[in-house]
Amino acid sequence: MKKHLLFLVFILQGLILQANHRGVELSLSIFDNSRFTLVFDGMYLGNACNTQIIENTEPGTHYLQVMRISQNHHGYGNMSEMIFRGYIEIPNAAKVFAFIDRQGRFRIREVYPAFAPQPQVNVHPNFPGHNSYGYPNQPGQFQPIQVFYGPQAMNPAEFESLVKVIENRSFDSSKLTIAKQALSSNKFSSAQVLRLVELLTFESYKLDLAKFAYNATIDKNNYHIVYNGFTFNSSINELAAFISHQPSYFGG
């Protein structure tokens, strides 16, 4: 009997771990609801449509290319225009609803835990015929809402430049000063904070940076990954205690 129970526990743990690492879904649209194709991490995904949904992908950094499809100037045939090309950050175990704005920027409209109940479906007038998740409306569902343009993490190119500047410093004290300056005027993802922490050598400096960075992080629900940057459990416990006393709200 005990062997059967242990086996069931092992299976459940495996399923939970698999869900946590592959429970990511990205729903992408364009600001004017036009048709487009995309390349995700070098892989071409499907035919042109108004909304592209990428399921069961990995959290973290991904390379995205978005090509808008439109008619040529003579009114027939199709033209493909590259409107976005760059790295994006996707949080763990989340459903991310994003779009490419008029300036060709990747913007996140909404983020929900992957296993949370779906909120009530609403529609934004900028996306005619689709609800706020990019799925087609049913008749009578049109209820305009205001889209919330949440804070965006430092874009990958700028972040890589920051990393190089910090890496060129010899002492942790200088590295910490530069990192704090950047954190004071920018937003970061938990994954980016972890990488900054890993650039430091001494545990005390790592802990100082992790505490300082918490309020500049856009996905606080993923901040537990920063614990991976520490060697000692005492540092993890101190950071956890610090976080427990901070205001609690989803998404930063």
RAHUUR-V745596 format. One record per pair of residues at least 12 apart in sequence whose C-alpha atoms are under 8 Angstrom apart, sorted by sequence separation. I is the first residue (numbers start at 1). J is the second residue. If there is no record, write none. Layout:
BEGIN
I_J ; I_J
END
This chain:
BEGIN
36_48 ; 37_49 ; 68_80 ; 69_81 ; 96_108 ; 97_109 ; 98_110 ; 121_133 ; 166_178 ; 197_209 ; 35_48 ; 36_49 ; 67_80 ; 68_81 ; 96_109 ; 97_110 ; 166_179 ; 197_210 ; 35_49 ; 36_50 ; 38_52 ; 67_81 ; 68_82 ; 96_110 ; 97_111 ; 123_137 ; 34_49 ; 35_50 ; 36_51 ; 37_52 ; 67_82 ; 68_83 ; 96_111 ; 34_50 ; 35_51 ; 66_82 ; 67_83 ; 84_100 ; 95_111 ; 96_112 ; 210_226 ; 33_50 ; 65_82 ; 66_83 ; 67_84 ; 83_100 ; 94_111 ; 95_112 ; 179_196 ; 193_210 ; 33_51 ; 65_83 ; 66_84 ; 88_106 ; 94_112 ; 95_113 ; 123_141 ; 124_142 ; 65_84 ; 66_85 ; 94_113 ; 95_114 ; 122_141 ; 123_142 ; 124_143 ; 125_144 ; 30_50 ; 64_84 ; 65_85 ; 84_104 ; 93_113 ; 94_114 ; 121_141 ; 122_142 ; 123_143 ; 124_144 ; 125_145 ; 193_213 ; 29_50 ; 30_51 ; 41_62 ; 42_63 ; 48_69 ; 64_85 ; 65_86 ; 83_104 ; 84_105 ; 93_114 ; 94_115 ; 122_143 ; 123_144 ; 124_145 ; 29_51 ; 40_62 ; 41_63 ; 42_64 ; 63_85 ; 64_86 ; 84_106 ; 93_115 ; 122_144 ; 123_145 ; 124_146 ; 28_51 ; 29_52 ; 40_63 ; 41_64 ; 63_86 ; 64_87 ; 122_145 ; 124_147 ; 206_229 ; 27_51 ; 28_52 ; 40_64 ; 63_87 ; 64_88 ; 175_199 ; 176_200 ; 193_217 ; 206_230 ; 27_52 ; 28_53 ; 39_64 ; 40_65 ; 62_87 ; 63_88 ; 175_200 ; 27_53 ; 38_64 ; 39_65 ; 61_87 ; 62_88 ; 26_53 ; 27_54 ; 38_65 ; 39_66 ; 61_88 ; 62_89 ; 190_217 ; 203_230 ; 25_53 ; 26_54 ; 38_66 ; 61_89 ; 62_90 ; 172_200 ; 188_216 ; 189_217 ; 190_218 ; 203_231 ; 207_235 ; 211_239 ; 25_54 ; 26_55 ; 37_66 ; 38_67 ; 60_89 ; 61_90 ; 172_201 ; 176_205 ; 180_209 ; 183_212 ; 187_216 ; 188_217 ; 189_218 ; 190_219 ; 197_226 ; 203_232 ; 210_239 ; 214_243 ; 221_250 ; 25_55 ; 36_66 ; 37_67 ; 59_89 ; 60_90 ; 172_202 ; 179_209 ; 183_213 ; 186_216 ; 187_217 ; 188_218 ; 189_219 ; 190_220 ; 220_250 ; 221_251 ; 24_55 ; 25_56 ; 36_67 ; 37_68 ; 59_90 ; 60_91 ; 187_218 ; 194_225 ; 198_229 ; 211_242 ; 219_250 ; 220_251 ; 23_55 ; 24_56 ; 25_57 ; 36_68 ; 37_69 ; 59_91 ; 60_92 ; 154_186 ; 167_199 ; 173_205 ; 180_212 ; 184_216 ; 190_222 ; 194_226 ; 197_229 ; 203_235 ; 207_239 ; 211_243 ; 219_251 ; 220_252 ; 23_56 ; 24_57 ; 35_68 ; 36_69 ; 59_92 ; 153_186 ; 154_187 ; 159_192 ; 163_196 ; 166_199 ; 172_205 ; 176_209 ; 180_213 ; 183_216 ; 190_223 ; 193_226 ; 194_227 ; 218_251 ; 219_252 ; 22_56 ; 23_57 ; 24_58 ; 34_68 ; 35_69 ; 58_92 ; 59_93 ; 153_187 ; 154_188 ; 191_225 ; 194_228 ; 195_229 ; 218_252 ; 22_57 ; 23_58 ; 24_59 ; 34_69 ; 35_70 ; 152_187 ; 153_188 ; 154_189 ; 190_225 ; 191_226 ; 194_229 ; 217_252 ; 22_58 ; 34_70 ; 97_133 ; 151_187 ; 152_188 ; 153_189 ; 190_226 ; 216_252 ; 21_58 ; 22_59 ; 97_134 ; 215_252 ; 21_59 ; 109_147 ; 110_148 ; 109_148 ; 109_149 ; 108_149 ; 109_150 ; 107_149 ; 108_150 ; 108_152 ; 107_152 ; 153_217 ; 153_218 ; 24_90 ; 152_218 ; 24_91 ; 88_155 ; 151_218 ; 24_92 ; 27_95 ; 31_99 ; 87_155 ; 88_156 ; 23_92 ; 24_93 ; 25_94 ; 26_95 ; 27_96 ; 28_97 ; 29_98 ; 30_99 ; 31_100 ; 87_156 ; 23_93 ; 24_94 ; 25_95 ; 26_96 ; 27_97 ; 28_98 ; 29_99 ; 30_100 ; 31_101 ; 86_156 ; 21_92 ; 22_93 ; 23_94 ; 24_95 ; 25_96 ; 26_97 ; 27_98 ; 28_99 ; 29_100 ; 30_101 ; 31_102 ; 20_92 ; 21_93 ; 23_95 ; 24_96 ; 26_98 ; 28_100 ; 20_93 ; 19_93 ; 51_134 ; 51_135 ; 25_114 ; 24_114 ; 23_114 ; 33_126 ; 32_126 ; 33_127 ; 31_126 ; 32_127 ; 33_128 ; 31_127 ; 89_189 ; 29_134 ; 27_133 ; 28_134 ; 27_134 ; 91_219 ; 92_222 ; 60_191 ; 91_222 ; 111_251
END
